[in-house]
Amino acid sequence: MTAVVTDESIEAYWLMDTQRTKIRVAILFGGRSSEHEVSARSAANVFEALDRTKYDPIMVGIDRDGRWFLGNTDREKIEGISLTQGKGTAVELVRTAAGETLGAVDVVFPVLHGPFGEDGTVQGLLKLANVPFVGAGVLGSAVGMDKDVMKRLLRDAGLPIGDFVTLHRGRPASNPGFAALAQRLGLPFFVKPANLGSSIGVHKVTDEARFVNALADAFRFDHKVLAEEFIAGREIECSVLGDADNPIASLPGEVAPQADFYSYEAKYIDENGAILTIPADLPAETAKSVQELSVAAFQALCCEGMARVDFFLRTRGERAGELLINEINTIPGFTNISMYPKLWEASGLRYSDLMDRLITLALTRFEQDSRLETAAPPAQLSA
């Protein structure tokens, strides 16, 4: 594995301020999406993984109503926190309601999954506030979250994807019905919200009655819904780390769901919901293709910092052996059973070292962005 950044990068950052002893990291978690609880579990693991000789972590939670709170740093209380009950000290980004300042923060580590956190909203806020943050920027976050836009960009970049159709709540007359979708996509096919993750609102459709129910449920979460072909095959995942120009990919892993598909429960709650094989048992040529396609998808979607790319590997029919990109996750899970950190550990990068790389990438990008001109050039004097 080729290193992207080194520990010397962090040490150089400390030396910019002779009074600095630790980098102050605000871990942002919770959020308004249906993946609120998953975010809390991920944040607890990030908090534990940060090297206390280098970092001073602060937990900042966002409740389901969008209010910000100073969280508890005890692991059990982080995982079980119910932000909707108003526990903690309410804050307005950098100042508590009582007037107490949060203090200087060197970098923000967003561990927010789904809308209002992974979709560019928080990234835009942090960029506007001129605060370094881990992960993709506004554009990469937004297109990575919207599966409709994401798949169109991947397709336009010539990268392999499965067939899909986008349905719009506000255009019922133009939305294809069950018969048309079944003819194009075959049966079964999947229905899912365009802007959501963790398999929430996802349904496997086998008949018209199930389609009607699936569509109604998916439209509860979004104004756009995708109908996707069912791909019989293996589920392969790969982690990507780095800046926009020189990202690297981990060894691929495989997820074998023990239920009908890789559901929310299997991903985050039931430790026996799926069998994870790390690294995946793949021919060397196929594993290399997974890594190359992961980097290509990362760059095509303007990602930065980190992402997990998910694939299907066909196992049936004339196209058996074909790799198809399913989706990209710009803030992958960091729970105990999440693939992103596990794949990097298998690739030789420890959890704590992974945190170092991600934070250093954020600080480096911020420093590079600060060099860009933001003022209009002076008018040229006429001769």
HELIX and SHEET records of a PDB file:
HELIX    1   1 ASP A    7  LEU A   15  1                                   9    
HELIX    2   2 HIS A   36  ALA A   49  1                                  14    
HELIX    3   3 ARG A   75  GLY A   80  1                                   6    
HELIX    4   4 LEU A   83  GLN A   85  5                                   3    
HELIX    5   5 THR A  121  LEU A  128  1                                   8    
HELIX    6   6 VAL A  138  MET A  145  1                                   8    
HELIX    7   7 LYS A  147  ASP A  156  1                                  10    
HELIX    8   8 PRO A  172  SER A  174  5                                   3    
HELIX    9   9 PHE A  178  LEU A  185  1                                   8    
HELIX   10  10 GLU A  208  ALA A  218  1                                  11    
HELIX   11  11 TYR A  264  TYR A  268  1                                   5    
HELIX   12  12 ALA A  284  ALA A  300  1                                  17    
HELIX   13  13 MET A  339  ALA A  346  1                                   8    
HELIX   14  14 TYR A  351  SER A  370  1                                  20    
SHEET    1   A 6 ARG A  95  THR A  96  0                                        
SHEET    2   A 6 THR A  89  GLU A  92 -1                                        
SHEET    3   A 6 TRP A  68  LEU A  70 -1                                        
SHEET    4   A 6 TYR A  55  ILE A  62 -1                                        
SHEET    5   A 6 ILE A  23  GLY A  30  1                                        
SHEET    6   A 6 VAL A 107  PRO A 110  1                                        
SHEET    1   B 4 PHE A 164  HIS A 168  0                                        
SHEET    2   B 4 LYS A 224  GLU A 229 -1                                        
SHEET    3   B 4 PHE A 189  PRO A 193 -1                                        
SHEET    4   B 4 HIS A 203  VAL A 205 -1                                        
SHEET    1   C 4 ILE A 248  ALA A 249  0                                        
SHEET    2   C 4 GLY A 233  GLY A 242 -1                                        
SHEET    3   C 4 GLY A 253  PRO A 257 -1                                        
SHEET    4   C 4 ALA A 274  THR A 277 -1                                        
SHEET    1   D 4 ILE A 248  ALA A 249  0                                        
SHEET    2   D 4 GLY A 233  GLY A 242 -1                                        
SHEET    3   D 4 GLY A 305  ARG A 314 -1                                        
SHEET    4   D 4 LEU A 323  ASN A 329 -1                                        
END                                                                             
